[in-house]
Amino acid sequence: MMIDIDRLSEPELIDLNRRIVERLSFLSQMRAHRAMLEFRIGDRVAFQTDRLQTIQGIITRYNKKTVSVIADDGRRWTVSPGLLHSAQVANEPELKNVTPERIPESSDPART
C-alpha cells in the first residue's frame, strides 16, 4: 500500500508523522528489549565507551531501554543492551546472586 503524501492535508500529514514516530519508537524499544533478554542481572559484561575504552562490570538493573552496569572500578554506567557482550574472566565465577541496589525516588529530605 502506497500513500500519496502529496494529496494529504496538513492535519493528515501531522497525524501520519505522529504515527510514524510512534512506530519507530516502538520498534526501537522492541530491539532494546530483545537485546536485554540475552543478559540477566548479575551477568558479567563488557562494552566500549565512545573513547574506545573497554569497560567490564556486572549488570545490576534493567531500565526501560537500557541496563545499569557497575564497572570493576566501581563506576556506574547506563548502557544500551545492544552495546554489551559477555565478558567472563578466566577463573572468576559468574555472579548470579547480585541483588540490585534500590535508589530512592527522591533525595528531597522533606519527603522522608
Gaussian input, Z-matrix of N, CA and C with variables (Angstrom, degrees):
# hf/3-21g

backbone

0 1
 N
 C     1     B1
 C     2     B2     1     A1
 N     3     B3     2     A2     1     D1
 C     4     B4     3     A3     2     D2
 C     5     B5     4     A4     3     D3
 N     6     B6     5     A5     4     D4
 C     7     B7     6     A6     5     D5
 C     8     B8     7     A7     6     D6
 N     9     B9     8     A8     7     D7
 C    10    B10     9     A9     8     D8
 C    11    B11    10    A10     9     D9
 N    12    B12    11    A11    10    D10
 C    13    B13    12    A12    11    D11
 C    14    B14    13    A13    12    D12
 N    15    B15    14    A14    13    D13
 C    16    B16    15    A15    14    D14
 C    17    B17    16    A16    15    D15
 N    18    B18    17    A17    16    D16
 C    19    B19    18    A18    17    D17
 C    20    B20    19    A19    18    D18
 N    21    B21    20    A20    19    D19
 C    22    B22    21    A21    20    D20
 C    23    B23    22    A22    21    D21
 N    24    B24    23    A23    22    D22
 C    25    B25    24    A24    23    D23
 C    26    B26    25    A25    24    D24
 N    27    B27    26    A26    25    D25
 C    28    B28    27    A27    26    D26
 C    29    B29    28    A28    27    D27
 N    30    B30    29    A29    28    D28
 C    31    B31    30    A30    29    D29
 C    32    B32    31    A31    30    D30
 N    33    B33    32    A32    31    D31
 C    34    B34    33    A33    32    D32
 C    35    B35    34    A34    33    D33
 N    36    B36    35    A35    34    D34
 C    37    B37    36    A36    35    D35
 C    38    B38    37    A37    36    D36
 N    39    B39    38    A38    37    D37
 C    40    B40    39    A39    38    D38
 C    41    B41    40    A40    39    D39
 N    42    B42    41    A41    40    D40
 C    43    B43    42    A42    41    D41
 C    44    B44    43    A43    42    D42
 N    45    B45    44    A44    43    D43
 C    46    B46    45    A45    44    D44
 C    47    B47    46    A46    45    D45
 N    48    B48    47    A47    46    D46
 C    49    B49    48    A48    47    D47
 C    50    B50    49    A49    48    D48
 N    51    B51    50    A50    49    D49
 C    52    B52    51    A51    50    D50
 C    53    B53    52    A52    51    D51
 N    54    B54    53    A53    52    D52
 C    55    B55    54    A54    53    D53
 C    56    B56    55    A55    54    D54
 N    57    B57    56    A56    55    D55
 C    58    B58    57    A57    56    D56
 C    59    B59    58    A58    57    D57
 N    60    B60    59    A59    58    D58
 C    61    B61    60    A60    59    D59
 C    62    B62    61    A61    60    D60
 N    63    B63    62    A62    61    D61
 C    64    B64    63    A63    62    D62
 C    65    B65    64    A64    63    D63
 N    66    B66    65    A65    64    D64
 C    67    B67    66    A66    65    D65
 C    68    B68    67    A67    66    D66
 N    69    B69    68    A68    67    D67
 C    70    B70    69    A69    68    D68
 C    71    B71    70    A70    69    D69
 N    72    B72    71    A71    70    D70
 C    73    B73    72    A72    71    D71
 C    74    B74    73    A73    72    D72
 N    75    B75    74    A74    73    D73
 C    76    B76    75    A75    74    D74
 C    77    B77    76    A76    75    D75
 N    78    B78    77    A77    76    D76
 C    79    B79    78    A78    77    D77
 C    80    B80    79    A79    78    D78
 N    81    B81    80    A80    79    D79
 C    82    B82    81    A81    80    D80
 C    83    B83    82    A82    81    D81
 N    84    B84    83    A83    82    D82
 C    85    B85    84    A84    83    D83
 C    86    B86    85    A85    84    D84
 N    87    B87    86    A86    85    D85
 C    88    B88    87    A87    86    D86
 C    89    B89    88    A88    87    D87
 N    90    B90    89    A89    88    D88
 C    91    B91    90    A90    89    D89
 C    92    B92    91    A91    90    D90
 N    93    B93    92    A92    91    D91
 C    94    B94    93    A93    92    D92
 C    95    B95    94    A94    93    D93
 N    96    B96    95    A95    94    D94
 C    97    B97    96    A96    95    D95
 C    98    B98    97    A97    96    D96
 N    99    B99    98    A98    97    D97
 C   100   B100    99    A99    98    D98
 C   101   B101   100   A100    99    D99
 N   102   B102   101   A101   100   D100
 C   103   B103   102   A102   101   D101
 C   104   B104   103   A103   102   D102
 N   105   B105   104   A104   103   D103
 C   106   B106   105   A105   104   D104
 C   107   B107   106   A106   105   D105
 N   108   B108   107   A107   106   D106
 C   109   B109   108   A108   107   D107
 C   110   B110   109   A109   108   D108
 N   111   B111   110   A110   109   D109
 C   112   B112   111   A111   110   D110
 C   113   B113   112   A112   111   D111
 N   114   B114   113   A113   112   D112
 C   115   B115   114   A114   113   D113
 C   116   B116   115   A115   114   D114
 N   117   B117   116   A116   115   D115
 C   118   B118   117   A117   116   D116
 C   119   B119   118   A118   117   D117
 N   120   B120   119   A119   118   D118
 C   121   B121   120   A120   119   D119
 C   122   B122   121   A121   120   D120
 N   123   B123   122   A122   121   D121
 C   124   B124   123   A123   122   D122
 C   125   B125   124   A124   123   D123
 N   126   B126   125   A125   124   D124
 C   127   B127   126   A126   125   D125
 C   128   B128   127   A127   126   D126
 N   129   B129   128   A128   127   D127
 C   130   B130   129   A129   128   D128
 C   131   B131   130   A130   129   D129
 N   132   B132   131   A131   130   D130
 C   133   B133   132   A132   131   D131
 C   134   B134   133   A133   132   D132
 N   135   B135   134   A134   133   D133
 C   136   B136   135   A135   134   D134
 C   137   B137   136   A136   135   D135
 N   138   B138   137   A137   136   D136
 C   139   B139   138   A138   137   D137
 C   140   B140   139   A139   138   D138
 N   141   B141   140   A140   139   D139
 C   142   B142   141   A141   140   D140
 C   143   B143   142   A142   141   D141
 N   144   B144   143   A143   142   D142
 C   145   B145   144   A144   143   D143
 C   146   B146   145   A145   144   D144
 N   147   B147   146   A146   145   D145
 C   148   B148   147   A147   146   D146
 C   149   B149   148   A148   147   D147
 N   150   B150   149   A149   148   D148
 C   151   B151   150   A150   149   D149
 C   152   B152   151   A151   150   D150
 N   153   B153   152   A152   151   D151
 C   154   B154   153   A153   152   D152
 C   155   B155   154   A154   153   D153
 N   156   B156   155   A155   154   D154
 C   157   B157   156   A156   155   D155
 C   158   B158   157   A157   156   D156
 N   159   B159   158   A158   157   D157
 C   160   B160   159   A159   158   D158
 C   161   B161   160   A160   159   D159
 N   162   B162   161   A161   160   D160
 C   163   B163   162   A162   161   D161
 C   164   B164   163   A163   162   D162
 N   165   B165   164   A164   163   D163
 C   166   B166   165   A165   164   D164
 C   167   B167   166   A166   165   D165
 N   168   B168   167   A167   166   D166
 C   169   B169   168   A168   167   D167
 C   170   B170   169   A169   168   D168
 N   171   B171   170   A170   169   D169
 C   172   B172   171   A171   170   D170
 C   173   B173   172   A172   171   D171
 N   174   B174   173   A173   172   D172
 C   175   B175   174   A174   173   D173
 C   176   B176   175   A175   174   D174
 N   177   B177   176   A176   175   D175
 C   178   B178   177   A177   176   D176
 C   179   B179   178   A178   177   D177
 N   180   B180   179   A179   178   D178
 C   181   B181   180   A180   179   D179
 C   182   B182   181   A181   180   D180
 N   183   B183   182   A182   181   D181
 C   184   B184   183   A183   182   D182
 C   185   B185   184   A184   183   D183
 N   186   B186   185   A185   184   D184
 C   187   B187   186   A186   185   D185
 C   188   B188   187   A187   186   D186
 N   189   B189   188   A188   187   D187
 C   190   B190   189   A189   188   D188
 C   191   B191   190   A190   189   D189
 N   192   B192   191   A191   190   D190
 C   193   B193   192   A192   191   D191
 C   194   B194   193   A193   192   D192
 N   195   B195   194   A194   193   D193
 C   196   B196   195   A195   194   D194
 C   197   B197   196   A196   195   D195
 N   198   B198   197   A197   196   D196
 C   199   B199   198   A198   197   D197
 C   200   B200   199   A199   198   D198
 N   201   B201   200   A200   199   D199
 C   202   B202   201   A201   200   D200
 C   203   B203   202   A202   201   D201
 N   204   B204   203   A203   202   D202
 C   205   B205   204   A204   203   D203
 C   206   B206   205   A205   204   D204
 N   207   B207   206   A206   205   D205
 C   208   B208   207   A207   206   D206
 C   209   B209   208   A208   207   D207
 N   210   B210   209   A209   208   D208
 C   211   B211   210   A210   209   D209
 C   212   B212   211   A211   210   D210
 N   213   B213   212   A212   211   D211
 C   214   B214   213   A213   212   D212
 C   215   B215   214   A214   213   D213
 N   216   B216   215   A215   214   D214
 C   217   B217   216   A216   215   D215
 C   218   B218   217   A217   216   D216
 N   219   B219   218   A218   217   D217
 C   220   B220   219   A219   218   D218
 C   221   B221   220   A220   219   D219
 N   222   B222   221   A221   220   D220
 C   223   B223   222   A222   221   D221
 C   224   B224   223   A223   222   D222
 N   225   B225   224   A224   223   D223
 C   226   B226   225   A225   224   D224
 C   227   B227   226   A226   225   D225
 N   228   B228   227   A227   226   D226
 C   229   B229   228   A228   227   D227
 C   230   B230   229   A229   228   D228
 N   231   B231   230   A230   229   D229
 C   232   B232   231   A231   230   D230
 C   233   B233   232   A232   231   D231
 N   234   B234   233   A233   232   D232
 C   235   B235   234   A234   233   D233
 C   236   B236   235   A235   234   D234
 N   237   B237   236   A236   235   D235
 C   238   B238   237   A237   236   D236
 C   239   B239   238   A238   237   D237
 N   240   B240   239   A239   238   D238
 C   241   B241   240   A240   239   D239
 C   242   B242   241   A241   240   D240
 N   243   B243   242   A242   241   D241
 C   244   B244   243   A243   242   D242
 C   245   B245   244   A244   243   D243
 N   246   B246   245   A245   244   D244
 C   247   B247   246   A246   245   D245
 C   248   B248   247   A247   246   D246
 N   249   B249   248   A248   247   D247
 C   250   B250   249   A249   248   D248
 C   251   B251   250   A250   249   D249
 N   252   B252   251   A251   250   D250
 C   253   B253   252   A252   251   D251
 C   254   B254   253   A253   252   D252
 N   255   B255   254   A254   253   D253
 C   256   B256   255   A255   254   D254
 C   257   B257   256   A256   255   D255
 N   258   B258   257   A257   256   D256
 C   259   B259   258   A258   257   D257
 C   260   B260   259   A259   258   D258
 N   261   B261   260   A260   259   D259
 C   262   B262   261   A261   260   D260
 C   263   B263   262   A262   261   D261
 N   264   B264   263   A263   262   D262
 C   265   B265   264   A264   263   D263
 C   266   B266   265   A265   264   D264
 N   267   B267   266   A266   265   D265
 C   268   B268   267   A267   266   D266
 C   269   B269   268   A268   267   D267
 N   270   B270   269   A269   268   D268
 C   271   B271   270   A270   269   D269
 C   272   B272   271   A271   270   D270
 N   273   B273   272   A272   271   D271
 C   274   B274   273   A273   272   D272
 C   275   B275   274   A274   273   D273
 N   276   B276   275   A275   274   D274
 C   277   B277   276   A276   275   D275
 C   278   B278   277   A277   276   D276
 N   279   B279   278   A278   277   D277
 C   280   B280   279   A279   278   D278
 C   281   B281   280   A280   279   D279
 N   282   B282   281   A281   280   D280
 C   283   B283   282   A282   281   D281
 C   284   B284   283   A283   282   D282
 N   285   B285   284   A284   283   D283
 C   286   B286   285   A285   284   D284
 C   287   B287   286   A286   285   D285
 N   288   B288   287   A287   286   D286
 C   289   B289   288   A288   287   D287
 C   290   B290   289   A289   288   D288
 N   291   B291   290   A290   289   D289
 C   292   B292   291   A291   290   D290
 C   293   B293   292   A292   291   D291
 N   294   B294   293   A293   292   D292
 C   295   B295   294   A294   293   D293
 C   296   B296   295   A295   294   D294
 N   297   B297   296   A296   295   D295
 C   298   B298   297   A297   296   D296
 C   299   B299   298   A298   297   D297
 N   300   B300   299   A299   298   D298
 C   301   B301   300   A300   299   D299
 C   302   B302   301   A301   300   D300
 N   303   B303   302   A302   301   D301
 C   304   B304   303   A303   302   D302
 C   305   B305   304   A304   303   D303
 N   306   B306   305   A305   304   D304
 C   307   B307   306   A306   305   D305
 C   308   B308   307   A307   306   D306
 N   309   B309   308   A308   307   D307
 C   310   B310   309   A309   308   D308
 C   311   B311   310   A310   309   D309
 N   312   B312   311   A311   310   D310
 C   313   B313   312   A312   311   D311
 C   314   B314   313   A313   312   D312
 N   315   B315   314   A314   313   D313
 C   316   B316   315   A315   314   D314
 C   317   B317   316   A316   315   D315
 N   318   B318   317   A317   316   D316
 C   319   B319   318   A318   317   D317
 C   320   B320   319   A319   318   D318
 N   321   B321   320   A320   319   D319
 C   322   B322   321   A321   320   D320
 C   323   B323   322   A322   321   D321
 N   324   B324   323   A323   322   D322
 C   325   B325   324   A324   323   D323
 C   326   B326   325   A325   324   D324
 N   327   B327   326   A326   325   D325
 C   328   B328   327   A327   326   D326
 C   329   B329   328   A328   327   D327
 N   330   B330   329   A329   328   D328
 C   331   B331   330   A330   329   D329
 C   332   B332   331   A331   330   D330
 N   333   B333   332   A332   331   D331
 C   334   B334   333   A333   332   D332
 C   335   B335   334   A334   333   D333

   B1=1.4436
   B2=1.5310
   B3=1.2971
   B4=1.4604
   B5=1.5211
   B6=1.3211
   B7=1.4544
   B8=1.5263
   B9=1.2983
   B10=1.4603
   B11=1.5305
   B12=1.3277
   B13=1.4677
   B14=1.5224
   B15=1.3402
   B16=1.4658
   B17=1.5270
   B18=1.3230
   B19=1.4587
   B20=1.5361
   B21=1.3317
   B22=1.4594
   B23=1.5213
   B24=1.3211
   B25=1.4657
   B26=1.5330
   B27=1.3137
   B28=1.4662
   B29=1.5284
   B30=1.3509
   B31=1.4737
   B32=1.5359
   B33=1.3270
   B34=1.4667
   B35=1.5244
   B36=1.3253
   B37=1.4697
   B38=1.5308
   B39=1.3272
   B40=1.4695
   B41=1.5193
   B42=1.3302
   B43=1.4634
   B44=1.5220
   B45=1.3278
   B46=1.4624
   B47=1.5256
   B48=1.3311
   B49=1.4626
   B50=1.5217
   B51=1.3466
   B52=1.4739
   B53=1.5212
   B54=1.3265
   B55=1.4670
   B56=1.5277
   B57=1.3339
   B58=1.4718
   B59=1.5222
   B60=1.3268
   B61=1.4720
   B62=1.5232
   B63=1.3366
   B64=1.4673
   B65=1.5225
   B66=1.3176
   B67=1.4743
   B68=1.5242
   B69=1.3270
   B70=1.4676
   B71=1.5247
   B72=1.3171
   B73=1.4624
   B74=1.5294
   B75=1.3311
   B76=1.4641
   B77=1.5241
   B78=1.3351
   B79=1.4665
   B80=1.5236
   B81=1.3237
   B82=1.4630
   B83=1.5296
   B84=1.3425
   B85=1.4647
   B86=1.5223
   B87=1.3239
   B88=1.4652
   B89=1.5238
   B90=1.3437
   B91=1.4670
   B92=1.5267
   B93=1.3315
   B94=1.4706
   B95=1.5286
   B96=1.3237
   B97=1.4652
   B98=1.5279
   B99=1.3299
   B100=1.4625
   B101=1.5362
   B102=1.3432
   B103=1.4695
   B104=1.5225
   B105=1.3511
   B106=1.4703
   B107=1.5199
   B108=1.3323
   B109=1.4569
   B110=1.5295
   B111=1.3200
   B112=1.4597
   B113=1.5244
   B114=1.3277
   B115=1.4569
   B116=1.5225
   B117=1.3311
   B118=1.4621
   B119=1.5221
   B120=1.3225
   B121=1.4635
   B122=1.5272
   B123=1.3134
   B124=1.4538
   B125=1.5143
   B126=1.3294
   B127=1.4664
   B128=1.5229
   B129=1.3195
   B130=1.4583
   B131=1.5266
   B132=1.3378
   B133=1.4558
   B134=1.5237
   B135=1.3151
   B136=1.4631
   B137=1.5233
   B138=1.3296
   B139=1.4512
   B140=1.5187
   B141=1.3308
   B142=1.4568
   B143=1.5121
   B144=1.3372
   B145=1.4593
   B146=1.5257
   B147=1.3236
   B148=1.4624
   B149=1.5282
   B150=1.3242
   B151=1.4723
   B152=1.5307
   B153=1.3304
   B154=1.4660
   B155=1.5233
   B156=1.3229
   B157=1.4592
   B158=1.5303
   B159=1.3333
   B160=1.4574
   B161=1.5172
   B162=1.3242
   B163=1.4582
   B164=1.5204
   B165=1.3222
   B166=1.4594
   B167=1.5188
   B168=1.3309
   B169=1.4489
   B170=1.5076
   B171=1.3223
   B172=1.4643
   B173=1.5223
   B174=1.3403
   B175=1.4632
   B176=1.5234
   B177=1.3372
   B178=1.4645
   B179=1.5191
   B180=1.3419
   B181=1.4565
   B182=1.5234
   B183=1.3372
   B184=1.4627
   B185=1.5188
   B186=1.3091
   B187=1.4525
   B188=1.5282
   B189=1.2995
   B190=1.4648
   B191=1.5352
   B192=1.3338
   B193=1.4633
   B194=1.5214
   B195=1.3142
   B196=1.4639
   B197=1.5212
   B198=1.3227
   B199=1.4582
   B200=1.5209
   B201=1.3239
   B202=1.4556
   B203=1.5186
   B204=1.3119
   B205=1.4661
   B206=1.5177
   B207=1.3347
   B208=1.4613
   B209=1.5212
   B210=1.3277
   B211=1.4540
   B212=1.5256
   B213=1.3136
   B214=1.4629
   B215=1.5281
   B216=1.3381
   B217=1.4641
   B218=1.5328
   B219=1.3440
   B220=1.4527
   B221=1.5194
   B222=1.3291
   B223=1.4643
   B224=1.5197
   B225=1.3309
   B226=1.4637
   B227=1.5253
   B228=1.3193
   B229=1.4519
   B230=1.5227
   B231=1.3234
   B232=1.4602
   B233=1.5237
   B234=1.3404
   B235=1.4574
   B236=1.5258
   B237=1.3125
   B238=1.4571
   B239=1.5265
   B240=1.3287
   B241=1.4608
   B242=1.5248
   B243=1.3206
   B244=1.4621
   B245=1.5187
   B246=1.3382
   B247=1.4644
   B248=1.5232
   B249=1.3341
   B250=1.4672
   B251=1.5199
   B252=1.3210
   B253=1.4624
   B254=1.5247
   B255=1.3159
   B256=1.4679
   B257=1.5137
   B258=1.3317
   B259=1.4627
   B260=1.5156
   B261=1.3085
   B262=1.4558
   B263=1.5243
   B264=1.3164
   B265=1.4598
   B266=1.5232
   B267=1.3093
   B268=1.4669
   B269=1.5156
   B270=1.3244
   B271=1.4639
   B272=1.5259
   B273=1.3050
   B274=1.4648
   B275=1.5190
   B276=1.3354
   B277=1.4646
   B278=1.5303
   B279=1.3202
   B280=1.4552
   B281=1.5216
   B282=1.3126
   B283=1.4533
   B284=1.5177
   B285=1.3238
   B286=1.4552
   B287=1.5191
   B288=1.3178
   B289=1.4614
   B290=1.5142
   B291=1.3268
   B292=1.4483
   B293=1.5204
   B294=1.3152
   B295=1.4621
   B296=1.5142
   B297=1.3278
   B298=1.4648
   B299=1.5198
   B300=1.2852
   B301=1.4606
   B302=1.5190
   B303=1.3066
   B304=1.4665
   B305=1.5171
   B306=1.3200
   B307=1.4586
   B308=1.5092
   B309=1.3347
   B310=1.4665
   B311=1.5252
   B312=1.3265
   B313=1.4461
   B314=1.5148
   B315=1.2935
   B316=1.4619
   B317=1.5233
   B318=1.3132
   B319=1.4621
   B320=1.5181
   B321=1.3369
   B322=1.4440
   B323=1.5324
   B324=1.3418
   B325=1.4657
   B326=1.5289
   B327=1.3252
   B328=1.4692
   B329=1.5272
   B330=1.3366
   B331=1.4607
   B332=1.5280
   B333=1.3035
   B334=1.4705
   B335=1.4907
   A1=109.40
   A2=115.60
   A3=121.59
   A4=109.39
   A5=116.16
   A6=121.28
   A7=107.10
   A8=116.52
   A9=121.47
   A10=107.44
   A11=115.89
   A12=119.54
   A13=112.41
   A14=116.99
   A15=119.76
   A16=111.83
   A17=117.20
   A18=120.92
   A19=112.44
   A20=117.50
   A21=120.41
   A22=111.14
   A23=114.85
   A24=120.33
   A25=108.93
   A26=115.67
   A27=119.54
   A28=111.80
   A29=120.12
   A30=118.96
   A31=112.75
   A32=116.97
   A33=119.74
   A34=110.95
   A35=117.30
   A36=120.93
   A37=110.91
   A38=116.89
   A39=120.70
   A40=110.04
   A41=117.22
   A42=121.18
   A43=111.06
   A44=117.24
   A45=121.31
   A46=110.28
   A47=117.11
   A48=121.37
   A49=111.10
   A50=116.27
   A51=120.40
   A52=110.36
   A53=117.08
   A54=120.93
   A55=111.56
   A56=117.09
   A57=120.72
   A58=110.26
   A59=116.96
   A60=120.70
   A61=110.28
   A62=118.10
   A63=121.31
   A64=111.01
   A65=117.00
   A66=120.77
   A67=110.85
   A68=117.66
   A69=120.88
   A70=111.24
   A71=116.67
   A72=120.73
   A73=110.77
   A74=116.45
   A75=121.14
   A76=111.13
   A77=117.49
   A78=120.45
   A79=111.46
   A80=116.98
   A81=121.04
   A82=111.00
   A83=116.66
   A84=120.25
   A85=111.21
   A86=117.41
   A87=120.60
   A88=110.98
   A89=117.08
   A90=119.93
   A91=110.28
   A92=116.78
   A93=120.74
   A94=110.15
   A95=117.37
   A96=121.39
   A97=110.82
   A98=116.71
   A99=120.88
   A100=110.44
   A101=116.47
   A102=120.34
   A103=110.77
   A104=117.77
   A105=121.26
   A106=111.33
   A107=117.05
   A108=120.45
   A109=112.69
   A110=116.86
   A111=120.57
   A112=111.85
   A113=117.23
   A114=121.88
   A115=110.89
   A116=115.17
   A117=122.09
   A118=108.77
   A119=115.32
   A120=119.57
   A121=107.34
   A122=115.56
   A123=121.46
   A124=113.30
   A125=117.66
   A126=120.33
   A127=110.16
   A128=114.43
   A129=121.20
   A130=107.42
   A131=115.69
   A132=120.85
   A133=110.88
   A134=114.37
   A135=121.49
   A136=107.99
   A137=115.40
   A138=121.70
   A139=107.96
   A140=115.75
   A141=120.35
   A142=109.53
   A143=115.18
   A144=120.39
   A145=108.67
   A146=116.17
   A147=119.75
   A148=111.90
   A149=116.79
   A150=121.33
   A151=111.38
   A152=115.89
   A153=124.25
   A154=113.46
   A155=116.62
   A156=121.46
   A157=107.18
   A158=117.23
   A159=120.49
   A160=109.42
   A161=115.57
   A162=123.19
   A163=107.73
   A164=116.49
   A165=121.34
   A166=108.72
   A167=115.59
   A168=119.53
   A169=111.54
   A170=114.76
   A171=123.24
   A172=108.97
   A173=116.37
   A174=120.58
   A175=108.11
   A176=116.26
   A177=120.05
   A178=113.40
   A179=117.43
   A180=118.24
   A181=110.49
   A182=114.77
   A183=121.60
   A184=108.05
   A185=116.87
   A186=122.50
   A187=106.59
   A188=118.29
   A189=120.61
   A190=111.53
   A191=117.03
   A192=121.11
   A193=113.27
   A194=117.19
   A195=121.84
   A196=110.36
   A197=115.68
   A198=120.98
   A199=107.94
   A200=116.38
   A201=121.74
   A202=108.41
   A203=115.17
   A204=121.89
   A205=107.97
   A206=116.34
   A207=120.47
   A208=106.21
   A209=114.60
   A210=121.24
   A211=110.46
   A212=115.14
   A213=120.68
   A214=111.87
   A215=117.61
   A216=120.34
   A217=112.32
   A218=117.60
   A219=121.85
   A220=115.08
   A221=117.97
   A222=119.69
   A223=109.93
   A224=115.82
   A225=122.22
   A226=108.96
   A227=115.53
   A228=121.53
   A229=109.02
   A230=116.48
   A231=123.16
   A232=105.27
   A233=115.59
   A234=120.31
   A235=110.56
   A236=116.05
   A237=120.71
   A238=108.05
   A239=118.67
   A240=119.77
   A241=113.47
   A242=117.44
   A243=120.08
   A244=113.13
   A245=117.45
   A246=121.42
   A247=112.93
   A248=117.47
   A249=121.56
   A250=112.26
   A251=114.63
   A252=121.31
   A253=108.07
   A254=116.01
   A255=120.67
   A256=109.72
   A257=115.67
   A258=120.71
   A259=110.32
   A260=117.65
   A261=121.26
   A262=109.43
   A263=116.49
   A264=121.74
   A265=108.18
   A266=116.41
   A267=120.85
   A268=110.96
   A269=116.45
   A270=124.72
   A271=113.33
   A272=118.05
   A273=120.71
   A274=108.13
   A275=118.29
   A276=119.37
   A277=110.98
   A278=115.98
   A279=121.23
   A280=108.69
   A281=117.17
   A282=121.93
   A283=109.08
   A284=117.51
   A285=121.30
   A286=112.34
   A287=118.28
   A288=120.50
   A289=112.42
   A290=116.79
   A291=120.80
   A292=108.03
   A293=116.58
   A294=121.42
   A295=108.35
   A296=117.30
   A297=118.43
   A298=111.44
   A299=115.96
   A300=120.36
   A301=108.90
   A302=116.21
   A303=120.89
   A304=108.83
   A305=115.03
   A306=121.09
   A307=107.15
   A308=118.15
   A309=119.72
   A310=110.98
   A311=116.37
   A312=121.21
   A313=111.18
   A314=117.08
   A315=119.63
   A316=108.77
   A317=115.58
   A318=119.02
   A319=110.26
   A320=116.52
   A321=122.54
   A322=109.02
   A323=119.06
   A324=120.85
   A325=112.48
   A326=118.15
   A327=120.17
   A328=112.09
   A329=116.78
   A330=121.06
   A331=111.64
   A332=118.79
   A333=120.50
   A334=112.28
   D1=123.17
   D2=178.11
   D3=-104.33
   D4=138.64
   D5=176.92
   D6=-105.77
   D7=123.11
   D8=176.60
   D9=-84.84
   D10=96.09
   D11=-174.85
   D12=-69.20
   D13=-18.07
   D14=178.34
   D15=-68.01
   D16=-18.96
   D17=-178.40
   D18=-97.55
   D19=-2.90
   D20=-178.00
   D21=-85.63
   D22=144.87
   D23=175.65
   D24=-77.38
   D25=169.61
   D26=179.05
   D27=-59.33
   D28=-47.45
   D29=177.60
   D30=-60.54
   D31=-35.96
   D32=178.13
   D33=-67.89
   D34=-39.20
   D35=177.21
   D36=-65.03
   D37=-41.03
   D38=178.22
   D39=-62.49
   D40=-43.53
   D41=178.15
   D42=-63.79
   D43=-43.69
   D44=178.68
   D45=-61.43
   D46=-43.19
   D47=178.24
   D48=-60.20
   D49=-45.99
   D50=179.10
   D51=-58.92
   D52=-44.19
   D53=-178.69
   D54=-66.44
   D55=-37.11
   D56=177.69
   D57=-65.56
   D58=-45.72
   D59=-179.69
   D60=-62.48
   D61=-42.35
   D62=177.45
   D63=-61.16
   D64=-43.27
   D65=-179.13
   D66=-65.47
   D67=-43.29
   D68=178.05
   D69=-63.19
   D70=-39.51
   D71=177.21
   D72=-63.45
   D73=-43.86
   D74=178.00
   D75=-60.30
   D76=-45.58
   D77=179.68
   D78=-62.85
   D79=-38.36
   D80=177.41
   D81=-64.17
   D82=-43.38
   D83=178.40
   D84=-63.88
   D85=-37.79
   D86=179.25
   D87=-65.76
   D88=-39.99
   D89=177.44
   D90=-63.23
   D91=-43.93
   D92=179.43
   D93=-63.50
   D94=-42.43
   D95=179.56
   D96=-63.23
   D97=-44.33
   D98=179.26
   D99=-61.38
   D100=-41.29
   D101=178.16
   D102=-66.14
   D103=-36.28
   D104=179.39
   D105=-64.21
   D106=-34.00
   D107=-177.28
   D108=-65.73
   D109=-14.60
   D110=177.58
   D111=-76.16
   D112=-15.11
   D113=-176.07
   D114=-125.18
   D115=157.82
   D116=176.14
   D117=-125.34
   D118=157.11
   D119=173.99
   D120=-59.83
   D121=131.49
   D122=-177.63
   D123=100.65
   D124=-12.91
   D125=177.98
   D126=-68.64
   D127=143.39
   D128=175.55
   D129=-87.93
   D130=126.62
   D131=-176.10
   D132=-133.59
   D133=167.97
   D134=175.22
   D135=-138.40
   D136=154.74
   D137=175.24
   D138=-156.52
   D139=163.81
   D140=178.13
   D141=-106.33
   D142=138.66
   D143=175.73
   D144=-79.00
   D145=173.66
   D146=177.82
   D147=-67.10
   D148=-13.59
   D149=175.80
   D150=-98.22
   D151=15.60
   D152=176.71
   D153=64.45
   D154=23.67
   D155=174.16
   D156=-87.51
   D157=132.47
   D158=177.67
   D159=-87.62
   D160=127.25
   D161=179.81
   D162=-113.02
   D163=134.17
   D164=174.73
   D165=-118.88
   D166=145.86
   D167=179.36
   D168=-174.11
   D169=-164.48
   D170=-175.85
   D171=-119.32
   D172=134.69
   D173=174.95
   D174=-71.09
   D175=128.14
   D176=-179.14
   D177=-114.40
   D178=-18.14
   D179=-177.23
   D180=-163.19
   D181=145.70
   D182=169.54
   D183=-91.73
   D184=135.98
   D185=172.28
   D186=-111.02
   D187=-173.88
   D188=-177.42
   D189=-62.48
   D190=-48.57
   D191=-177.71
   D192=-121.42
   D193=-4.13
   D194=-174.51
   D195=-135.07
   D196=175.55
   D197=171.21
   D198=-123.83
   D199=151.38
   D200=175.67
   D201=-95.53
   D202=133.09
   D203=-178.85
   D204=-126.04
   D205=132.57
   D206=170.66
   D207=-100.39
   D208=116.51
   D209=-177.31
   D210=-72.23
   D211=162.46
   D212=179.71
   D213=-58.33
   D214=-27.73
   D215=179.63
   D216=-87.82
   D217=4.84
   D218=176.29
   D219=94.42
   D220=-10.75
   D221=179.02
   D222=-71.00
   D223=150.06
   D224=177.56
   D225=-101.48
   D226=136.33
   D227=-179.96
   D228=-127.95
   D229=144.43
   D230=170.66
   D231=-111.06
   D232=117.22
   D233=-168.07
   D234=-128.93
   D235=139.92
   D236=171.68
   D237=-65.70
   D238=131.30
   D239=-176.80
   D240=-62.14
   D241=-22.32
   D242=178.10
   D243=-68.24
   D244=-15.98
   D245=179.92
   D246=-92.43
   D247=-6.39
   D248=-175.86
   D249=-89.54
   D250=150.66
   D251=166.81
   D252=-142.82
   D253=156.78
   D254=-178.75
   D255=-62.82
   D256=145.12
   D257=-177.55
   D258=-140.98
   D259=58.84
   D260=177.69
   D261=-70.88
   D262=122.33
   D263=178.93
   D264=-87.04
   D265=139.29
   D266=179.97
   D267=-57.41
   D268=137.03
   D269=177.74
   D270=64.85
   D271=16.06
   D272=177.15
   D273=-116.26
   D274=121.10
   D275=-178.99
   D276=-67.25
   D277=144.38
   D278=176.69
   D279=-73.88
   D280=133.46
   D281=-178.91
   D282=-86.49
   D283=111.48
   D284=-179.64
   D285=-104.64
   D286=-14.19
   D287=-175.40
   D288=-108.93
   D289=35.28
   D290=177.61
   D291=-78.56
   D292=127.90
   D293=178.70
   D294=-96.08
   D295=125.56
   D296=179.78
   D297=-62.54
   D298=140.51
   D299=-178.83
   D300=-80.67
   D301=139.29
   D302=179.65
   D303=-88.47
   D304=129.39
   D305=178.69
   D306=-107.07
   D307=127.27
   D308=-179.01
   D309=-59.36
   D310=145.20
   D311=-179.50
   D312=-66.11
   D313=-32.41
   D314=-179.90
   D315=-141.54
   D316=141.26
   D317=176.40
   D318=-99.97
   D319=16.94
   D320=179.13
   D321=-71.92
   D322=113.76
   D323=-177.34
   D324=-62.37
   D325=-21.56
   D326=-179.66
   D327=-70.14
   D328=-19.90
   D329=-178.01
   D330=-87.49
   D331=-10.93
   D332=-178.38
   D333=-93.66

